[in-house]
Amino acid sequence: MRMILLGTILTAILGTILYQVKIGIDAREAALLTLERSIDTAEREIAVLEAEWAYLSRPERVLELSDRLLEMKPIDTDRVLPIEAIPMRILPEFQDQIADVGVITLLPPEDEAPAREMTRIAADPADDLATITRTPVGALQ
């Protein structure tokens, strides 16, 4: 008699647990279906937006809009300058200390190379950046 009662109670407990698990799985499946539907909707909206962007950014449309709205005109030939008319960058005088970054060393021309100290900056991550050595310029060559 005790075994039958114990078996019945155990069966009722296991049935209740199984029912709770089934209810939890059904709720998660419903949430998953809702997420999948929202993902599909977002993907369709993205495809529509990409098609609209491709349509709106056609070169002939952009050219027509720029002509009509910006009233742009070609540059007159008298406004075009030759390359020689562009001012070039001024090179440094090399009167200050020379910097060596490990890859490119900025040195003055050979005929005016006075003995100066050079600040060596580590270019390799393995080098210790806190250690800065000073060596004369002539000693590096």
Secondary structure, DSSP 8 states (H G I E B T S, - for coil): -HHHHHHHHHHHHHHHHHHHHHHHHHHHHHHHHHHHHHHHHHHHHHHHHHHHHHHHT-HHHHHHHHHHHS------GGG---GGGS---------S-EEE-SS-B----GGG----EEEE---STTS-TT---EEEHHHH-
